[in-house]
Each structure stands twice: as C-alpha cells, then as structure tokens.
Amino acid sequence: MMTETNEAGIFKQVPSPFCGVGTDDLTIKVEDTAIRVIENGCAVNTPAFEQPLGDLKPRVVGKKVELKDAVDKAAEILRSASLPLFGGLATDVNGMRAALSLADKTGAIIDNMNFGAALRNFLVVHDSGWVNTTLAEVKNRADLLLVVGCDLESLFPRFFERYIWTADSMFLDDTGKRQVIYLGKIPSGFASKSPSGKAAKVLACPDADLPQVVAVLRALVKGAPLNITEVGGISITELQRLASQLKKAAYGVVTWAVSALDFPQAELTVQTLCEMIKELNRSTRCSGLPLGGKEGDQTSFQVSGWQTGYPSRVDFSAGFPEYDPYLNSVESRLADGSGDALLWISTFNVEKTPPKTPVRKIVVGRSGMQFDREPEVFIPVGTPGIDHCGHAYRTDNVVAVRLRKLRESALPSCSEVLSAIEQTL
C-alpha cells in the first residue's frame, strides 16, 4: 500500500517495521526530523517511530569521524580477525543481503539476536513439521482463537483490532461471535474482549505447568482416557470442554509466541501443540499461528534461508555455509574465545546493544544508541521505514511489507554501510 502525504507533513497509511503483524494504517506527522504518531499508534509502534534522532556522525573509539574513516576502520578489524561474528542482524531485506555478502567475504558466523527463542519453533519444523496459517486467513476465517502461553495484547497490541474484531470478514457473518480462549497467561488488558463486551475465557496456569496442560489437552483431543481430575490448577472438565470447542470450530487457530515460552525444552510444548493441530484436521480445520517479527527477525530468517538454506547461526569460515544452531551462537563463540571480532547490526531499536565482550566491536545501529563501553567503531544508520525505503517480513512470512521513507536525515542505510565495508576489503 502506498504511503499518502500532504503539504502539512502528514503521512497516512504508513506501514510499520516494528510490530511484526503488518500494521500499515498509521498516520504520522513529520516536522523536520521529529516524528509523531497521531493516529493508530500502540505501545510498540509509537515509541519506535518517535525515537529522537541522535548523533549523525560515526565514531571511532568514541571520537567523531567521517563515514569513510569509520568504514576503513571496520574493514581493518574484520580483515585482521580470524573468526568474525555478526550478531543482532536487525535490519531490512537489503541490509540482511549485504550482511550475508560481507559474512561470505570475511568467513564470519551470523546469528540473529532472537534466534535463541525462534529455535524452539525451528526444531519442530526440523523434526515433524507443522500446519500454519496466515494473518489474512485468521481475519477472514477463524471462528475460534486459542492463545497459548503468552499475553498476546502486550506483545502485539493491535492484533485483536486488526485481525479478530474486524468490521467485516469474507467467510463470517459476525466477527463479534468469535471465541477467544487464553491457556496459560492471563491477558493484561481488554483487547481480547469482543465488541459486544464478551470477555475472553481464561484457563490460567503457571509457565512451569504449561507443558503438562498442553499434553493433557492433546490427549483429550485424541480421545485418550485420563485418570486425573486436574492439571496445573485447571480441571479436566474445563480442558475437555476446550477440546470439544476445538473439534467443533469450523476454523480454529492456535497461536503462541516462542519469546514467551521461556522454560526448558519449550520446543516439546510447541511440538505437542502442532501435533494436536494435525489431529484436529482429521475432522475439522485448524491451523497454527506462531507470532514473532520483532527486531526484523523474520526478515533475517527469510533472507538467510534464500541465500544459505538455513535461517541463522551459519558459519562461512570453511568457504561455504555450515549450520549449527548450538555451536554457532554469538554467545557460545564469545564464551569459548573462538570469535575475535563482533559486528553488531541493530537498526530498529536503540536499546538492542551488543553483549559485553572484550573483543573488538563494530556497531552498525540506529542513531541515538548509548553504550556502557564505547565500541571501537560505531556507525549510525537510518531506520528502515523512517529514513529510507525497504522491505520487512511480517510474522506469517507471506508478505514483505513495503516500507516508506518519511524524512531526510542524511543517514546512510545499513546495506550501504555494509557494502562499503565489503568494497574496502
């Protein structure tokens, strides 16, 4: 969707690279370099867009320098490193392409900052696969939404407004009749309440009990006999009722956010949900909806998948991509001393700074970043969707949101900086 503007510096129908769910209806006012969200903002998008512009000049050991000098210093660090590490990887499609090209050139390891959580999903894909849907299908077909293990409205504040309580739907006469059920965490607000005032049903349990609760729910969906009366504080009668609702739904959707499933072997709980979804499809329609997309992680995984066949944690040091989701993490390589330089890329969020490490650091990040310890090289770059055009994948991976330029900041893009470093090499 094209961004509309007028003489007063008002931009309408602005897409967001920050929220992960493809919000594309923001109205933004731009005055010089200051940005203000005036319509359809949320707790995620508004502060991300309104982050003040910081210093525009690159720094080398804390001293302001010209861009070429910073690029030369970064190239020198990477050239002298035995095994450079590329972390963060929070950028748009072109930025990630440039990062992969530079990693190939320097024999680096790449590791997205959110891959530790995302691995809980990828392990299920590796092992047994899954049946998932898209945001458009949720909007147009879902009559039951089961939210598992996460406070959906705090993570994705406009999800219900955009995809559940919509004014219309292609295959539902009244979207207000959708059923919303939380399993695990209690919602923090009221976004899940229907337009008629019906609150979501909540079956609450501690995170530690969620694996057992999900396993019991799957067993009930299968019709397996159980000799217990409750699990995790939830009665078997309530879980049996939920199993029946899933079976009777015309198009059920089970959603989760792996960033919230922070307990040992959480991938087994995701796998249990995915196998339950497959079983439900024997008699009705049901799909999964894993939610993510923060810090450009889905974009990073997508581009890495095109280029290497693997989503992240890829080692280029042998002259070809080698995937190891455990060995090739930035944290493990810094801990064992094998990585001797760190290139950190974070173009969306000034708070996402590199890990503390004594190795030489290059940071290509959003203007305004502050550091406990100044990196050897800091190059401020533009934010995709604010300072330059770009593309970013939303959580369901089927749409690359077209990001628009909103202001003139004179900041280079991440792809321009990384390409300049590669040219210097």
Stockholm file with secondary structure:
# STOCKHOLM 1.0

chainA/1-425         MMTETNEAGIFKQVPSPFCGVGTDDLTIKVEDTAIRVIENGCAVNTPAFEQPLGDLKPRVVGKKVELKDAVDKAAEILRSASLPLFGGLATDVNGMRAALSLADKTGAIIDNMNFGAALRNFLVVHDSGWVNTTLAEVKNRADLLLVVGCDLESLFPRFFERYIWTADSMFLDDTGKRQVIYLGKIPSGFASKSPSGKAAKVLACPDADLPQVVAVLRALVKGAPLNITEVGGISITELQRLASQLKKAAYGVVTWAVSALDFPQAELTVQTLCEMIKELNRSTRCSGLPLGGKEGDQTSFQVSGWQTGYPSRVDFSAGFPEYDPYLNSVESRLADGSGDALLWISTFNVEKTPPKTPVRKIVVGRSGMQFDREPEVFIPVGTPGIDHCGHAYRTDNVVAVRLRKLRESALPSCSEVLSAIEQTL
#=GR chainA/1-425 SS CCCEECTTSEEEEECCSSSSSCCCCEEEEEETTEEEEEESCCTTHHHHHHCCCCCCSCEETTEECCHHHHHHHHHHHHHHCSSEEEEEEECCHHHHHHHHHHHHHHTCEEEETTHHHHHHHHHHHHHTCCCBCCHHHHHHHCSEEEEESSCHHHHSTTHIIIIISCSCCSSCSCGGGCEEEEEESCCSSSTTSCTTSCCCEEEECCGGGHHHHHHHHHHHHHTCCCCCSEETTEEHHHHHHHHHHHHHCSSEEEEECGGGCCSTTHHHHHHHHHHHHHHHTTTSCEEEEECCCGGGHHHHHHHHHHHHSSSSCEECTTSSCEECTTTTCHHHHHHTTCCCEEEEEESSCTTCCCCCCSSEEEEEEETTCCCSSCCSEEEEECCBTTTBCEEEECTTSSCEEEECCCCCCCCCCHHHHHHHHHHHC
#=GC SS_cons         CCCEECTTSEEEEECCSSSSSCCCCEEEEEETTEEEEEESCCTTHHHHHHCCCCCCSCEETTEECCHHHHHHHHHHHHHHCSSEEEEEEECCHHHHHHHHHHHHHHTCEEEETTHHHHHHHHHHHHHTCCCBCCHHHHHHHCSEEEEESSCHHHHSTTHIIIIISCSCCSSCSCGGGCEEEEEESCCSSSTTSCTTSCCCEEEECCGGGHHHHHHHHHHHHHTCCCCCSEETTEEHHHHHHHHHHHHHCSSEEEEECGGGCCSTTHHHHHHHHHHHHHHHTTTSCEEEEECCCGGGHHHHHHHHHHHHSSSSCEECTTSSCEECTTTTCHHHHHHTTCCCEEEEEESSCTTCCCCCCSSEEEEEEETTCCCSSCCSEEEEECCBTTTBCEEEECTTSSCEEEECCCCCCCCCCHHHHHHHHHHHC
//
